[in-house]
């Protein structure tokens, strides 16, 4: 399977970075064709400028600044996001990537009076999230897990109608232990492998 891994954490020594390295190695070992986009390492600019916003609905004009990222998401069949959950959602860098890259006319057709939004990323059959959360499972559920919903409901709407989703979270990360982190890493290895088969 062609898998795009979108990684978002500013610190290369972070636990999230270790998860990402392990996940990519695991996928390659299993024979998947993997592309990694490390948003911080690339210096991706998550801010949509006024000029970019004015051209957001213009076909082709809206792809000029994000052509490489757009090519990646058109290439992949599986999409895996690796990031820390901050304030119950994805980091601003990742949210900006979603806003700037998933543009109309390319990833979806604009709705009209007589027709709803038309998904155009139906080659994507798997979308997964691997994340860490400072909050507990209960508090995360209480708040509503906005990051999970943005990706596994919002982005999922643009994918294949039978697209499968996976959400893996290490809750209470701020009080984690080496043992809990190792258990989570083992769980990620096991679940991702099965998920992308």
N, C-alpha and C positions, 0 to 999 in steps of 0.2 A: 504494500500500500504506500502511496505517496503521502507523507506526513509532514505538515508544517508545525514546528514547535515555536510558539511565541513566548519569549521569556522577558520578564519585566522585574528587575530588581537592580538598584544602583550599586550594590556591593558584591564584588566578585568572590569574596570570602564568606558570603552568607550561606545559610542552610538552603535557601531557595536555589542558589547557584549550584550547590552540591546536588540537589534533587535534579535540576535540569541536566547537568553533566551525566549523571547516572541514567536518567531517562533516555537521553539521546543515544548513549552507548548501548543501552538495552534494546532500543528500537533497531539500531543498525545491526546489532548481533542477530536479531530475529529476521533480518533480510529486508526491512522496510527501507524505502528511499526517503531519506530525511533531509529537510532543510530547517535550519535554525535561524530565527531572527531575534537578536538580542537588542532590544530597543534602547537601553541605556548605553551599551557599548557602541552602538551605531551613532548615538547622539540624535536619535529621532526627535524631531520637534513636534510635540503634541498640540501646539497652539495653532488653531485655525485663524489665519489673518482675515482682516476685513475684505481684502481683495479675493482671497480664496472663498470666503463665504458668499460673496456676490456672484462668483462663478460656479457655486456648488451644484446648481441644477443644470448647468450647460454641458451637454454631451461632449466628450473628448477634452474640453477645456478643464473639466474637473478631475482629469486623470494625470495631468502633466506632472504635478509635484509628487505623486505617489505611485507612479507607474511600476516601479520595482516591487513594491508591496502588493499592488494589485495583481501583478503577474504571479506572485507566490500564492495568493489565495485562490487564484483561478487554476493553478497547477495542482493543488493538494486535493486529496480525497479525505484525509483525516486532519483535524486541527486540534492541537493540544496547547492549552495555555498554562504556563507555570508562573505564578506570581504570589506575593503576599497580599492578604486581605487587610487593608488599612481603612479604618472607619467604616467597616462592613462592606466595602466595595473594592474594586480594582484600583491600583495606583493611578494617579492622574495621567501618567505617561501612557498607560495602556488604554485608558478611557479616550485619550486624545487620538491614539492610533485607530481605535474603532470609529471614532467620529470622522477622521480625515480619510481613512482608506476605504471604508464600506460605503462607497458613493452611489448615488442613483444613476440609472441607465447602465451600470456595470454590474453591481451586486443585486440590484432590484429595479423593477420598473415602477415608475411613479404611479400612485393611485390616481384614478380619474373619478368623475362623478358617477360613472356607471360600473367601475371596476376597481377592486382593491389593489393593493401593492402586489406586484408580480415578482416572486423569488427567482433569482438568476444564478444561484450558487448550488444548483441541485446535484452537482458532481461531489459535493461534500456529504459523506455518509456517516461520519463520526466527529463529534465535538466533545472534547474532554477538558476538565479543569483540574489542576493539581495546585493546591494552595495551602497556606498556613494562616491561621486566625488567632489573634490574641484572645478573643472572647471564647466563652464556652459554647458547646452545641446549643444549649438552651437559649442563651442570650442571642446567639446568631439567628436562631429560628424566630425568636421574639421580634427582632428588628426586621426580619424578612429577607435576609441574604440578598441585598440588591445586586451585588456582583454576580452571583450565581444566576439571577433572573435575566440580567442584561445579556449574558452570553448564551445560557442554555435555553432561554425562551426567545429573546430578541434576535440574536444572530441565527439561532436554530430555525427561525421562520423562513430564512432565506435559503436554507439547505434542502437536501433531498427530503421528501415527505416522510420517509421512514428513517431519517437520520437518528442514530443512537447517541445518547449523551451519557457522560460519566462525570461525577463530582467527587473528588477526594480532598478532604481537608484534615489537617492536623490542628485540632482545636486546642485552646489554652496554650498556645505556643510560648507565651511569655513565661510560663512556669514549666516548660517542657524539660525533659531529662535526656541524657544520651540514649537511654533505653527506649523512651517513647519516640524519639526521632528515628532510631534504627528500625523500630517496629513499623513506623509510618513509611519509611523508605522501602521496606520489604513489601508492604501492602501495595505501594505504588507500582513496584516492579511486577507483582503478581496480577494486579487488576488491569494495568495498561496493556500488558501482553495479551490477556484474554480479550480485552475490549477491541483491540485493533486486528484481531484475527478475521 
